[in-house]
Amino acid sequence: MKAVAVLPGKPSSVHLRDIPAPKLTDQPHPHVCRIPEGRGVLVKVLQVGVDATDREINEALYGNAPPGGDFLVIGHESFGQVLEVGDKVTEVQPGDFVSCTVRRPGGSLFDLIGRNDITSDETYYERGINLCHGYLTETFVDDAEYIVKVPKGLKHLGVLSEPASVSTKAIEQAFLAQQRLQVWKPRRAFVMGAGQIGLLATMMLRLRNMEVYTLATTPGPHRKSEIAEAYGATYVSTRQTPLDELVRKVGKPDLIFEATGNAEICFRSMEVLAHNGALIWTSITGGKQEVTLDAARINLEWVLGNKLLVSSVNGNRHHFEQGIQALAHGELTYPGVTERILTHPVAGLDSYKEMMHLLEENQALKVYVNLV
């Protein structure tokens, strides 16, 4: 069967190749964990979302092939339909629509208790990213433990399951950590960035009845600003209203959700957070970028202001389920809005060059590959 893969460590190596079609009893990553007998699920891939992670893997910034191989099938945002299940699978059945989690367990204590999303191992295993093949192929097999059901009525948003899990986990982590304050009722939030993660975070924070300002560079109106405003947020172009000016106008935010992929903005956000506030970092910033800050002032204000920095990456099954629930809640509250994030469908695996071109040129809010 066809698959889109890269040669890790070799820039611009994305290509189409043939790989064996999996059987229900196959072990997709036996070097990490074996599927228990009767717990396999065979899935037909319907759509795969792609993002900056896939672009950066193709740029050889990170990513490794599974042990013993020289290529990595990319694509970590899956949506498909169950074809066959093992005789001990009760969670899903043939015909169900599903997504599949990304990280697989290593050997740390966190992995052993099912929290492989926060492994303490230096080496991590992620489908389509590091040491495990991904979903940009025709079918895949995995353990039912990692298969997450998507309601039929939400199948038009199923390809957003993985990004939704990232946003919902990050917000959940901040609220869990802020239990240290005993009472924390954030009223105002800044979302830094209006990509898919930022917009989904905007929606989720609005569902918590927060006053949300979604910040990005380009002045509106355009699709991103329209989506943010349709969620009931205020879109702010930092070209027109710099961050410090916005703070003077509306006040400091109790929560900042950073999703720009820009290292400077990660740290600049530290300068404007309110007392007892929480700053969430979700960006992965590769390469090298030096930023000059008044570190002494930040140190003083953060210590005296009881401020919190939370970093969050990946999500486990719970976060996928919570993300899908948030997508459903958002669809009921803001009908038709979230679907507007899905801007650029690509027809089939053969169109991988078009897919990568869209990612490299930043021409799209959300690129996804249709296999049906």
HELIX and SHEET records of a PDB file:
HELIX    1   1 ALA A   52  ASN A   58  1                                   7    
HELIX    2   2 LEU A  109  LEU A  112  1                                   4    
HELIX    3   3 ASN A  116  ILE A  118  5                                   3    
HELIX    4   4 ALA A  144  TYR A  146  5                                   3    
HELIX    5   5 LYS A  152  LEU A  160  5                                   9    
HELIX    6   6 SER A  161  ALA A  177  1                                  17    
HELIX    7   7 GLN A  178  LEU A  181  5                                   4    
HELIX    8   8 GLN A  196  LEU A  207  1                                  12    
HELIX    9   9 ARG A  223  ALA A  230  1                                   8    
HELIX   10  10 LEU A  243  VAL A  250  1                                   8    
HELIX   11  11 ALA A  263  ARG A  268  1                                   6    
HELIX   12  12 SER A  269  GLU A  271  5                                   3    
HELIX   13  13 ALA A  295  LEU A  304  1                                  10    
HELIX   14  14 ARG A  317  THR A  333  1                                  17    
HELIX   15  15 THR A  338  ILE A  341  5                                   4    
HELIX   16  16 LEU A  349  SER A  351  5                                   3    
HELIX   17  17 TYR A  352  GLU A  360  1                                   9    
SHEET    1   A 3 HIS A  15  ASP A  18  0                                        
SHEET    2   A 3 LYS A   2  VAL A   6 -1                                        
SHEET    3   A 3 LEU A  72  VAL A  73 -1                                        
SHEET    1   B 5 THR A 139  ASP A 143  0                                        
SHEET    2   B 5 GLY A  40  VAL A  50 -1                                        
SHEET    3   B 5 GLU A  77  VAL A  85 -1                                        
SHEET    4   B 5 PHE A  97  CYS A 100 -1                                        
SHEET    5   B 5 ILE A 147  VAL A 150 -1                                        
SHEET    1   C 4 THR A 139  ASP A 143  0                                        
SHEET    2   C 4 GLY A  40  VAL A  50 -1                                        
SHEET    3   C 4 VAL A 367  ASN A 370 -1                                        
SHEET    4   C 4 HIS A 344  ALA A 347  1                                        
SHEET    1   D 3 ARG A 103  ARG A 104  0                                        
SHEET    2   D 3 TYR A 125  ARG A 127 -1                                        
SHEET    3   D 3 LEU A 131  CYS A 132  1                                        
SHEET    1   E 6 THR A 234  SER A 237  0                                        
SHEET    2   E 6 GLU A 211  ALA A 216  1                                        
SHEET    3   E 6 ARG A 188  MET A 192  1                                        
SHEET    4   E 6 LEU A 255  GLU A 258  1                                        
SHEET    5   E 6 ALA A 278  TRP A 281  1                                        
SHEET    6   E 6 LEU A 308  SER A 311  1                                        
END                                                                             
